Amino acid sequence: MFRGITQLSLDNKGRLAIPTRYRDILMSFCSGHLIVTADPSKCLLVYPQPAWEPIEQKLNGLSSFNPQTRSLQRLLVGNASDVDMDGSGRILIASPLRQFAGLSKGVVLVGQGAKFELWDEEKWNIEIEDALAFKGGDVPPELDGFSL
């Protein structure tokens, strides 16, 4: 289970050092083999390979005759990139994915349960500000009755 936010830096080659607290888990769960793909929110999703495979199977099992479904398949499956952690716990984020998410040197890795989201730090700060809009009472119906 991945949770929490970690501020990181991409190096000049586009490599990202996975935080130490996740490395042992990722090595034992998937031998450091991860899938990085695009997300409609303009961030990247980072999955351990075993967590990604059922998602990919479900996406590929959907009808490609629905234009919205086909677009989502193209985005998620078409951009999926296999990466392996190196001996220093780093992964290489492919240039097209870095460009898609607008990643600069400063990034934020956000634990989301079975996966991570990888955001450009400035975009993440804007995303958090937008999340605070719920204070105005504009809560989606699926959150009615939800309590923390």
Chimera marker file (.cmm) of the C-alpha trace (Angstrom):
<marker_set name="trace">
<marker id="1" x="0.000" y="0.000" z="0.000" r="1" g="1" b="0" radius="0.5"/>
<marker id="2" x="1.568" y="3.256" z="-1.156" r="1" g="1" b="0" radius="0.5"/>
<marker id="3" x="0.618" y="6.489" z="0.545" r="1" g="1" b="0" radius="0.5"/>
<marker id="4" x="2.107" y="9.881" z="1.156" r="1" g="1" b="0" radius="0.5"/>
<marker id="5" x="3.783" y="12.593" z="-0.880" r="1" g="1" b="0" radius="0.5"/>
<marker id="6" x="7.469" y="12.776" z="-1.665" r="1" g="1" b="0" radius="0.5"/>
<marker id="7" x="9.146" y="15.723" z="-3.382" r="1" g="1" b="0" radius="0.5"/>
<marker id="8" x="11.830" y="14.489" z="-5.755" r="1" g="1" b="0" radius="0.5"/>
<marker id="9" x="14.012" y="15.645" z="-8.622" r="1" g="1" b="0" radius="0.5"/>
<marker id="10" x="14.419" y="14.239" z="-12.092" r="1" g="1" b="0" radius="0.5"/>
<marker id="11" x="18.035" y="14.156" z="-13.178" r="1" g="1" b="0" radius="0.5"/>
<marker id="12" x="19.220" y="15.446" z="-16.562" r="1" g="1" b="0" radius="0.5"/>
<marker id="13" x="18.591" y="12.040" z="-18.174" r="1" g="1" b="0" radius="0.5"/>
<marker id="14" x="15.010" y="11.825" z="-16.878" r="1" g="1" b="0" radius="0.5"/>
<marker id="15" x="15.750" y="9.355" z="-14.095" r="1" g="1" b="0" radius="0.5"/>
<marker id="16" x="13.763" y="9.341" z="-10.879" r="1" g="1" b="0" radius="0.5"/>
<marker id="17" x="15.018" y="7.837" z="-7.613" r="1" g="1" b="0" radius="0.5"/>
<marker id="18" x="12.237" y="5.819" z="-6.008" r="1" g="1" b="0" radius="0.5"/>
<marker id="19" x="12.080" y="6.735" z="-2.297" r="1" g="1" b="0" radius="0.5"/>
<marker id="20" x="13.962" y="4.288" z="-0.100" r="1" g="1" b="0" radius="0.5"/>
<marker id="21" x="10.858" y="3.401" z="1.936" r="1" g="1" b="0" radius="0.5"/>
<marker id="22" x="9.239" y="1.840" z="-1.176" r="1" g="1" b="0" radius="0.5"/>
<marker id="23" x="12.234" y="0.072" z="-2.710" r="1" g="1" b="0" radius="0.5"/>
<marker id="24" x="12.143" y="-3.139" z="-0.639" r="1" g="1" b="0" radius="0.5"/>
<marker id="25" x="8.392" y="-3.498" z="-1.156" r="1" g="1" b="0" radius="0.5"/>
<marker id="26" x="8.757" y="-3.016" z="-4.909" r="1" g="1" b="0" radius="0.5"/>
<marker id="27" x="11.681" y="-5.422" z="-5.126" r="1" g="1" b="0" radius="0.5"/>
<marker id="28" x="9.809" y="-8.168" z="-3.267" r="1" g="1" b="0" radius="0.5"/>
<marker id="29" x="6.448" y="-7.561" z="-5.011" r="1" g="1" b="0" radius="0.5"/>
<marker id="30" x="7.590" y="-7.111" z="-8.613" r="1" g="1" b="0" radius="0.5"/>
<marker id="31" x="11.412" y="-7.360" z="-8.673" r="1" g="1" b="0" radius="0.5"/>
<marker id="32" x="11.493" y="-3.611" z="-9.337" r="1" g="1" b="0" radius="0.5"/>
<marker id="33" x="9.573" y="-3.970" z="-12.611" r="1" g="1" b="0" radius="0.5"/>
<marker id="34" x="7.175" y="-1.043" z="-12.987" r="1" g="1" b="0" radius="0.5"/>
<marker id="35" x="4.795" y="0.310" z="-15.615" r="1" g="1" b="0" radius="0.5"/>
<marker id="36" x="4.631" y="4.060" z="-16.230" r="1" g="1" b="0" radius="0.5"/>
<marker id="37" x="1.749" y="5.445" z="-18.274" r="1" g="1" b="0" radius="0.5"/>
<marker id="38" x="-0.154" y="8.639" z="-19.014" r="1" g="1" b="0" radius="0.5"/>
<marker id="39" x="-3.216" y="9.706" z="-17.031" r="1" g="1" b="0" radius="0.5"/>
<marker id="40" x="-6.045" y="11.933" z="-18.323" r="1" g="1" b="0" radius="0.5"/>
<marker id="41" x="-5.208" y="14.402" z="-15.509" r="1" g="1" b="0" radius="0.5"/>
<marker id="42" x="-1.866" y="15.103" z="-17.242" r="1" g="1" b="0" radius="0.5"/>
<marker id="43" x="0.193" y="13.300" z="-14.634" r="1" g="1" b="0" radius="0.5"/>
<marker id="44" x="1.858" y="9.901" z="-14.910" r="1" g="1" b="0" radius="0.5"/>
<marker id="45" x="0.758" y="6.694" z="-13.234" r="1" g="1" b="0" radius="0.5"/>
<marker id="46" x="3.412" y="4.323" z="-11.880" r="1" g="1" b="0" radius="0.5"/>
<marker id="47" x="2.253" y="0.755" z="-11.209" r="1" g="1" b="0" radius="0.5"/>
<marker id="48" x="4.065" y="-2.335" z="-10.015" r="1" g="1" b="0" radius="0.5"/>
<marker id="49" x="3.707" y="-4.691" z="-12.990" r="1" g="1" b="0" radius="0.5"/>
<marker id="50" x="1.420" y="-7.215" z="-11.199" r="1" g="1" b="0" radius="0.5"/>
<marker id="51" x="-0.992" y="-4.401" z="-10.244" r="1" g="1" b="0" radius="0.5"/>
<marker id="52" x="-1.027" y="-3.051" z="-13.827" r="1" g="1" b="0" radius="0.5"/>
<marker id="53" x="-1.706" y="-6.309" z="-15.667" r="1" g="1" b="0" radius="0.5"/>
<marker id="54" x="-5.387" y="-6.746" z="-14.625" r="1" g="1" b="0" radius="0.5"/>
<marker id="55" x="-6.064" y="-3.104" z="-15.504" r="1" g="1" b="0" radius="0.5"/>
<marker id="56" x="-4.509" y="-3.545" z="-18.928" r="1" g="1" b="0" radius="0.5"/>
<marker id="57" x="-6.528" y="-6.738" z="-19.490" r="1" g="1" b="0" radius="0.5"/>
<marker id="58" x="-9.779" y="-4.977" z="-18.549" r="1" g="1" b="0" radius="0.5"/>
<marker id="59" x="-9.004" y="-2.027" z="-20.811" r="1" g="1" b="0" radius="0.5"/>
<marker id="60" x="-8.116" y="-4.290" z="-23.733" r="1" g="1" b="0" radius="0.5"/>
<marker id="61" x="-11.295" y="-6.304" z="-23.125" r="1" g="1" b="0" radius="0.5"/>
<marker id="62" x="-13.516" y="-3.265" z="-23.654" r="1" g="1" b="0" radius="0.5"/>
<marker id="63" x="-15.096" y="-2.615" z="-27.035" r="1" g="1" b="0" radius="0.5"/>
<marker id="64" x="-12.921" y="-0.499" z="-29.294" r="1" g="1" b="0" radius="0.5"/>
<marker id="65" x="-16.039" y="0.610" z="-31.192" r="1" g="1" b="0" radius="0.5"/>
<marker id="66" x="-16.872" y="3.200" z="-28.528" r="1" g="1" b="0" radius="0.5"/>
<marker id="67" x="-14.762" y="6.285" z="-29.372" r="1" g="1" b="0" radius="0.5"/>
<marker id="68" x="-14.321" y="7.307" z="-25.707" r="1" g="1" b="0" radius="0.5"/>
<marker id="69" x="-13.257" y="3.815" z="-24.693" r="1" g="1" b="0" radius="0.5"/>
<marker id="70" x="-10.857" y="3.628" z="-27.630" r="1" g="1" b="0" radius="0.5"/>
<marker id="71" x="-9.334" y="6.972" z="-26.673" r="1" g="1" b="0" radius="0.5"/>
<marker id="72" x="-8.768" y="5.777" z="-23.101" r="1" g="1" b="0" radius="0.5"/>
<marker id="73" x="-7.167" y="2.551" z="-24.398" r="1" g="1" b="0" radius="0.5"/>
<marker id="74" x="-4.845" y="4.593" z="-26.598" r="1" g="1" b="0" radius="0.5"/>
<marker id="75" x="-3.897" y="6.877" z="-23.734" r="1" g="1" b="0" radius="0.5"/>
<marker id="76" x="-3.321" y="4.299" z="-21.007" r="1" g="1" b="0" radius="0.5"/>
<marker id="77" x="-2.205" y="1.174" z="-22.872" r="1" g="1" b="0" radius="0.5"/>
<marker id="78" x="-0.606" y="2.964" z="-25.798" r="1" g="1" b="0" radius="0.5"/>
<marker id="79" x="1.611" y="5.029" z="-23.530" r="1" g="1" b="0" radius="0.5"/>
<marker id="80" x="2.457" y="2.254" z="-21.067" r="1" g="1" b="0" radius="0.5"/>
<marker id="81" x="6.208" y="1.919" z="-20.672" r="1" g="1" b="0" radius="0.5"/>
<marker id="82" x="8.004" y="-0.953" z="-18.907" r="1" g="1" b="0" radius="0.5"/>
<marker id="83" x="10.769" y="0.249" z="-16.598" r="1" g="1" b="0" radius="0.5"/>
<marker id="84" x="13.065" y="-1.501" z="-14.151" r="1" g="1" b="0" radius="0.5"/>
<marker id="85" x="14.625" y="-0.012" z="-11.054" r="1" g="1" b="0" radius="0.5"/>
<marker id="86" x="18.388" y="0.064" z="-11.374" r="1" g="1" b="0" radius="0.5"/>
<marker id="87" x="20.843" y="-0.800" z="-8.584" r="1" g="1" b="0" radius="0.5"/>
<marker id="88" x="20.395" y="2.703" z="-7.145" r="1" g="1" b="0" radius="0.5"/>
<marker id="89" x="16.587" y="2.456" z="-7.088" r="1" g="1" b="0" radius="0.5"/>
<marker id="90" x="16.124" y="4.770" z="-10.075" r="1" g="1" b="0" radius="0.5"/>
<marker id="91" x="13.753" y="4.444" z="-13.011" r="1" g="1" b="0" radius="0.5"/>
<marker id="92" x="13.995" y="6.185" z="-16.370" r="1" g="1" b="0" radius="0.5"/>
<marker id="93" x="10.905" y="8.154" z="-17.356" r="1" g="1" b="0" radius="0.5"/>
<marker id="94" x="10.675" y="8.113" z="-21.162" r="1" g="1" b="0" radius="0.5"/>
<marker id="95" x="10.896" y="11.505" z="-22.843" r="1" g="1" b="0" radius="0.5"/>
<marker id="96" x="7.401" y="11.336" z="-24.451" r="1" g="1" b="0" radius="0.5"/>
<marker id="97" x="5.874" y="10.657" z="-21.034" r="1" g="1" b="0" radius="0.5"/>
<marker id="98" x="7.856" y="13.479" z="-19.417" r="1" g="1" b="0" radius="0.5"/>
<marker id="99" x="6.621" y="15.820" z="-22.140" r="1" g="1" b="0" radius="0.5"/>
<marker id="100" x="3.014" y="14.614" z="-21.798" r="1" g="1" b="0" radius="0.5"/>
<marker id="101" x="2.973" y="15.357" z="-18.055" r="1" g="1" b="0" radius="0.5"/>
<marker id="102" x="5.039" y="18.539" z="-18.403" r="1" g="1" b="0" radius="0.5"/>
<marker id="103" x="7.594" y="17.246" z="-15.923" r="1" g="1" b="0" radius="0.5"/>
<marker id="104" x="10.408" y="19.585" z="-15.019" r="1" g="1" b="0" radius="0.5"/>
<marker id="105" x="13.199" y="18.941" z="-12.540" r="1" g="1" b="0" radius="0.5"/>
<marker id="106" x="10.940" y="19.255" z="-9.465" r="1" g="1" b="0" radius="0.5"/>
<marker id="107" x="8.362" y="16.449" z="-9.259" r="1" g="1" b="0" radius="0.5"/>
<marker id="108" x="6.043" y="14.963" z="-6.659" r="1" g="1" b="0" radius="0.5"/>
<marker id="109" x="5.454" y="11.226" z="-6.208" r="1" g="1" b="0" radius="0.5"/>
<marker id="110" x="2.052" y="10.628" z="-4.614" r="1" g="1" b="0" radius="0.5"/>
<marker id="111" x="1.087" y="7.249" z="-3.175" r="1" g="1" b="0" radius="0.5"/>
<marker id="112" x="-2.398" y="6.180" z="-4.257" r="1" g="1" b="0" radius="0.5"/>
<marker id="113" x="-2.804" y="2.729" z="-2.738" r="1" g="1" b="0" radius="0.5"/>
<marker id="114" x="-1.686" y="0.203" z="-5.359" r="1" g="1" b="0" radius="0.5"/>
<marker id="115" x="-0.014" y="2.827" z="-7.567" r="1" g="1" b="0" radius="0.5"/>
<marker id="116" x="1.732" y="6.183" z="-7.571" r="1" g="1" b="0" radius="0.5"/>
<marker id="117" x="0.942" y="9.391" z="-9.386" r="1" g="1" b="0" radius="0.5"/>
<marker id="118" x="3.907" y="11.400" z="-10.657" r="1" g="1" b="0" radius="0.5"/>
<marker id="119" x="3.250" y="15.131" z="-11.023" r="1" g="1" b="0" radius="0.5"/>
<marker id="120" x="5.231" y="18.171" z="-11.976" r="1" g="1" b="0" radius="0.5"/>
<marker id="121" x="5.529" y="19.992" z="-8.645" r="1" g="1" b="0" radius="0.5"/>
<marker id="122" x="3.863" y="23.202" z="-9.844" r="1" g="1" b="0" radius="0.5"/>
<marker id="123" x="0.957" y="21.296" z="-11.428" r="1" g="1" b="0" radius="0.5"/>
<marker id="124" x="0.539" y="19.302" z="-8.204" r="1" g="1" b="0" radius="0.5"/>
<marker id="125" x="0.236" y="22.513" z="-6.179" r="1" g="1" b="0" radius="0.5"/>
<marker id="126" x="-2.510" y="23.722" z="-8.547" r="1" g="1" b="0" radius="0.5"/>
<marker id="127" x="-4.253" y="20.342" z="-8.252" r="1" g="1" b="0" radius="0.5"/>
<marker id="128" x="-4.278" y="20.649" z="-4.454" r="1" g="1" b="0" radius="0.5"/>
<marker id="129" x="-5.665" y="24.187" z="-4.642" r="1" g="1" b="0" radius="0.5"/>
<marker id="130" x="-8.478" y="22.879" z="-6.879" r="1" g="1" b="0" radius="0.5"/>
<marker id="131" x="-9.194" y="20.116" z="-4.344" r="1" g="1" b="0" radius="0.5"/>
<marker id="132" x="-9.701" y="22.777" z="-1.688" r="1" g="1" b="0" radius="0.5"/>
<marker id="133" x="-12.659" y="24.062" z="-3.724" r="1" g="1" b="0" radius="0.5"/>
<marker id="134" x="-14.768" y="21.489" z="-1.846" r="1" g="1" b="0" radius="0.5"/>
<marker id="135" x="-14.676" y="23.909" z="1.074" r="1" g="1" b="0" radius="0.5"/>
<marker id="136" x="-17.265" y="25.931" z="-0.838" r="1" g="1" b="0" radius="0.5"/>
<marker id="137" x="-19.739" y="23.055" z="-0.526" r="1" g="1" b="0" radius="0.5"/>
<marker id="138" x="-19.508" y="21.899" z="-4.144" r="1" g="1" b="0" radius="0.5"/>
<marker id="139" x="-19.153" y="18.235" z="-3.157" r="1" g="1" b="0" radius="0.5"/>
<marker id="140" x="-19.810" y="15.517" z="-5.782" r="1" g="1" b="0" radius="0.5"/>
<marker id="141" x="-22.926" y="13.400" z="-5.047" r="1" g="1" b="0" radius="0.5"/>
<marker id="142" x="-20.891" y="10.198" z="-4.556" r="1" g="1" b="0" radius="0.5"/>
<marker id="143" x="-19.309" y="11.855" z="-1.499" r="1" g="1" b="0" radius="0.5"/>
<marker id="144" x="-22.633" y="12.646" z="0.179" r="1" g="1" b="0" radius="0.5"/>
<marker id="145" x="-22.579" y="11.138" z="3.646" r="1" g="1" b="0" radius="0.5"/>
<marker id="146" x="-18.835" y="10.409" z="3.487" r="1" g="1" b="0" radius="0.5"/>
<marker id="147" x="-17.009" y="11.337" z="6.661" r="1" g="1" b="0" radius="0.5"/>
<marker id="148" x="-13.361" y="11.441" z="7.641" r="1" g="1" b="0" radius="0.5"/>
<link id1="1" id2="2" r="1" g="1" b="0" radius="0.2"/>
<link id1="2" id2="3" r="1" g="1" b="0" radius="0.2"/>
<link id1="3" id2="4" r="1" g="1" b="0" radius="0.2"/>
<link id1="4" id2="5" r="1" g="1" b="0" radius="0.2"/>
<link id1="5" id2="6" r="1" g="1" b="0" radius="0.2"/>
<link id1="6" id2="7" r="1" g="1" b="0" radius="0.2"/>
<link id1="7" id2="8" r="1" g="1" b="0" radius="0.2"/>
<link id1="8" id2="9" r="1" g="1" b="0" radius="0.2"/>
<link id1="9" id2="10" r="1" g="1" b="0" radius="0.2"/>
<link id1="10" id2="11" r="1" g="1" b="0" radius="0.2"/>
<link id1="11" id2="12" r="1" g="1" b="0" radius="0.2"/>
<link id1="12" id2="13" r="1" g="1" b="0" radius="0.2"/>
<link id1="13" id2="14" r="1" g="1" b="0" radius="0.2"/>
<link id1="14" id2="15" r="1" g="1" b="0" radius="0.2"/>
<link id1="15" id2="16" r="1" g="1" b="0" radius="0.2"/>
<link id1="16" id2="17" r="1" g="1" b="0" radius="0.2"/>
<link id1="17" id2="18" r="1" g="1" b="0" radius="0.2"/>
<link id1="18" id2="19" r="1" g="1" b="0" radius="0.2"/>
<link id1="19" id2="20" r="1" g="1" b="0" radius="0.2"/>
<link id1="20" id2="21" r="1" g="1" b="0" radius="0.2"/>
<link id1="21" id2="22" r="1" g="1" b="0" radius="0.2"/>
<link id1="22" id2="23" r="1" g="1" b="0" radius="0.2"/>
<link id1="23" id2="24" r="1" g="1" b="0" radius="0.2"/>
<link id1="24" id2="25" r="1" g="1" b="0" radius="0.2"/>
<link id1="25" id2="26" r="1" g="1" b="0" radius="0.2"/>
<link id1="26" id2="27" r="1" g="1" b="0" radius="0.2"/>
<link id1="27" id2="28" r="1" g="1" b="0" radius="0.2"/>
<link id1="28" id2="29" r="1" g="1" b="0" radius="0.2"/>
<link id1="29" id2="30" r="1" g="1" b="0" radius="0.2"/>
<link id1="30" id2="31" r="1" g="1" b="0" radius="0.2"/>
<link id1="31" id2="32" r="1" g="1" b="0" radius="0.2"/>
<link id1="32" id2="33" r="1" g="1" b="0" radius="0.2"/>
<link id1="33" id2="34" r="1" g="1" b="0" radius="0.2"/>
<link id1="34" id2="35" r="1" g="1" b="0" radius="0.2"/>
<link id1="35" id2="36" r="1" g="1" b="0" radius="0.2"/>
<link id1="36" id2="37" r="1" g="1" b="0" radius="0.2"/>
<link id1="37" id2="38" r="1" g="1" b="0" radius="0.2"/>
<link id1="38" id2="39" r="1" g="1" b="0" radius="0.2"/>
<link id1="39" id2="40" r="1" g="1" b="0" radius="0.2"/>
<link id1="40" id2="41" r="1" g="1" b="0" radius="0.2"/>
<link id1="41" id2="42" r="1" g="1" b="0" radius="0.2"/>
<link id1="42" id2="43" r="1" g="1" b="0" radius="0.2"/>
<link id1="43" id2="44" r="1" g="1" b="0" radius="0.2"/>
<link id1="44" id2="45" r="1" g="1" b="0" radius="0.2"/>
<link id1="45" id2="46" r="1" g="1" b="0" radius="0.2"/>
<link id1="46" id2="47" r="1" g="1" b="0" radius="0.2"/>
<link id1="47" id2="48" r="1" g="1" b="0" radius="0.2"/>
<link id1="48" id2="49" r="1" g="1" b="0" radius="0.2"/>
<link id1="49" id2="50" r="1" g="1" b="0" radius="0.2"/>
<link id1="50" id2="51" r="1" g="1" b="0" radius="0.2"/>
<link id1="51" id2="52" r="1" g="1" b="0" radius="0.2"/>
<link id1="52" id2="53" r="1" g="1" b="0" radius="0.2"/>
<link id1="53" id2="54" r="1" g="1" b="0" radius="0.2"/>
<link id1="54" id2="55" r="1" g="1" b="0" radius="0.2"/>
<link id1="55" id2="56" r="1" g="1" b="0" radius="0.2"/>
<link id1="56" id2="57" r="1" g="1" b="0" radius="0.2"/>
<link id1="57" id2="58" r="1" g="1" b="0" radius="0.2"/>
<link id1="58" id2="59" r="1" g="1" b="0" radius="0.2"/>
<link id1="59" id2="60" r="1" g="1" b="0" radius="0.2"/>
<link id1="60" id2="61" r="1" g="1" b="0" radius="0.2"/>
<link id1="61" id2="62" r="1" g="1" b="0" radius="0.2"/>
<link id1="62" id2="63" r="1" g="1" b="0" radius="0.2"/>
<link id1="63" id2="64" r="1" g="1" b="0" radius="0.2"/>
<link id1="64" id2="65" r="1" g="1" b="0" radius="0.2"/>
<link id1="65" id2="66" r="1" g="1" b="0" radius="0.2"/>
<link id1="66" id2="67" r="1" g="1" b="0" radius="0.2"/>
<link id1="67" id2="68" r="1" g="1" b="0" radius="0.2"/>
<link id1="68" id2="69" r="1" g="1" b="0" radius="0.2"/>
<link id1="69" id2="70" r="1" g="1" b="0" radius="0.2"/>
<link id1="70" id2="71" r="1" g="1" b="0" radius="0.2"/>
<link id1="71" id2="72" r="1" g="1" b="0" radius="0.2"/>
<link id1="72" id2="73" r="1" g="1" b="0" radius="0.2"/>
<link id1="73" id2="74" r="1" g="1" b="0" radius="0.2"/>
<link id1="74" id2="75" r="1" g="1" b="0" radius="0.2"/>
<link id1="75" id2="76" r="1" g="1" b="0" radius="0.2"/>
<link id1="76" id2="77" r="1" g="1" b="0" radius="0.2"/>
<link id1="77" id2="78" r="1" g="1" b="0" radius="0.2"/>
<link id1="78" id2="79" r="1" g="1" b="0" radius="0.2"/>
<link id1="79" id2="80" r="1" g="1" b="0" radius="0.2"/>
<link id1="80" id2="81" r="1" g="1" b="0" radius="0.2"/>
<link id1="81" id2="82" r="1" g="1" b="0" radius="0.2"/>
<link id1="82" id2="83" r="1" g="1" b="0" radius="0.2"/>
<link id1="83" id2="84" r="1" g="1" b="0" radius="0.2"/>
<link id1="84" id2="85" r="1" g="1" b="0" radius="0.2"/>
<link id1="85" id2="86" r="1" g="1" b="0" radius="0.2"/>
<link id1="86" id2="87" r="1" g="1" b="0" radius="0.2"/>
<link id1="87" id2="88" r="1" g="1" b="0" radius="0.2"/>
<link id1="88" id2="89" r="1" g="1" b="0" radius="0.2"/>
<link id1="89" id2="90" r="1" g="1" b="0" radius="0.2"/>
<link id1="90" id2="91" r="1" g="1" b="0" radius="0.2"/>
<link id1="91" id2="92" r="1" g="1" b="0" radius="0.2"/>
<link id1="92" id2="93" r="1" g="1" b="0" radius="0.2"/>
<link id1="93" id2="94" r="1" g="1" b="0" radius="0.2"/>
<link id1="94" id2="95" r="1" g="1" b="0" radius="0.2"/>
<link id1="95" id2="96" r="1" g="1" b="0" radius="0.2"/>
<link id1="96" id2="97" r="1" g="1" b="0" radius="0.2"/>
<link id1="97" id2="98" r="1" g="1" b="0" radius="0.2"/>
<link id1="98" id2="99" r="1" g="1" b="0" radius="0.2"/>
<link id1="99" id2="100" r="1" g="1" b="0" radius="0.2"/>
<link id1="100" id2="101" r="1" g="1" b="0" radius="0.2"/>
<link id1="101" id2="102" r="1" g="1" b="0" radius="0.2"/>
<link id1="102" id2="103" r="1" g="1" b="0" radius="0.2"/>
<link id1="103" id2="104" r="1" g="1" b="0" radius="0.2"/>
<link id1="104" id2="105" r="1" g="1" b="0" radius="0.2"/>
<link id1="105" id2="106" r="1" g="1" b="0" radius="0.2"/>
<link id1="106" id2="107" r="1" g="1" b="0" radius="0.2"/>
<link id1="107" id2="108" r="1" g="1" b="0" radius="0.2"/>
<link id1="108" id2="109" r="1" g="1" b="0" radius="0.2"/>
<link id1="109" id2="110" r="1" g="1" b="0" radius="0.2"/>
<link id1="110" id2="111" r="1" g="1" b="0" radius="0.2"/>
<link id1="111" id2="112" r="1" g="1" b="0" radius="0.2"/>
<link id1="112" id2="113" r="1" g="1" b="0" radius="0.2"/>
<link id1="113" id2="114" r="1" g="1" b="0" radius="0.2"/>
<link id1="114" id2="115" r="1" g="1" b="0" radius="0.2"/>
<link id1="115" id2="116" r="1" g="1" b="0" radius="0.2"/>
<link id1="116" id2="117" r="1" g="1" b="0" radius="0.2"/>
<link id1="117" id2="118" r="1" g="1" b="0" radius="0.2"/>
<link id1="118" id2="119" r="1" g="1" b="0" radius="0.2"/>
<link id1="119" id2="120" r="1" g="1" b="0" radius="0.2"/>
<link id1="120" id2="121" r="1" g="1" b="0" radius="0.2"/>
<link id1="121" id2="122" r="1" g="1" b="0" radius="0.2"/>
<link id1="122" id2="123" r="1" g="1" b="0" radius="0.2"/>
<link id1="123" id2="124" r="1" g="1" b="0" radius="0.2"/>
<link id1="124" id2="125" r="1" g="1" b="0" radius="0.2"/>
<link id1="125" id2="126" r="1" g="1" b="0" radius="0.2"/>
<link id1="126" id2="127" r="1" g="1" b="0" radius="0.2"/>
<link id1="127" id2="128" r="1" g="1" b="0" radius="0.2"/>
<link id1="128" id2="129" r="1" g="1" b="0" radius="0.2"/>
<link id1="129" id2="130" r="1" g="1" b="0" radius="0.2"/>
<link id1="130" id2="131" r="1" g="1" b="0" radius="0.2"/>
<link id1="131" id2="132" r="1" g="1" b="0" radius="0.2"/>
<link id1="132" id2="133" r="1" g="1" b="0" radius="0.2"/>
<link id1="133" id2="134" r="1" g="1" b="0" radius="0.2"/>
<link id1="134" id2="135" r="1" g="1" b="0" radius="0.2"/>
<link id1="135" id2="136" r="1" g="1" b="0" radius="0.2"/>
<link id1="136" id2="137" r="1" g="1" b="0" radius="0.2"/>
<link id1="137" id2="138" r="1" g="1" b="0" radius="0.2"/>
<link id1="138" id2="139" r="1" g="1" b="0" radius="0.2"/>
<link id1="139" id2="140" r="1" g="1" b="0" radius="0.2"/>
<link id1="140" id2="141" r="1" g="1" b="0" radius="0.2"/>
<link id1="141" id2="142" r="1" g="1" b="0" radius="0.2"/>
<link id1="142" id2="143" r="1" g="1" b="0" radius="0.2"/>
<link id1="143" id2="144" r="1" g="1" b="0" radius="0.2"/>
<link id1="144" id2="145" r="1" g="1" b="0" radius="0.2"/>
<link id1="145" id2="146" r="1" g="1" b="0" radius="0.2"/>
<link id1="146" id2="147" r="1" g="1" b="0" radius="0.2"/>
<link id1="147" id2="148" r="1" g="1" b="0" radius="0.2"/>
</marker_set>
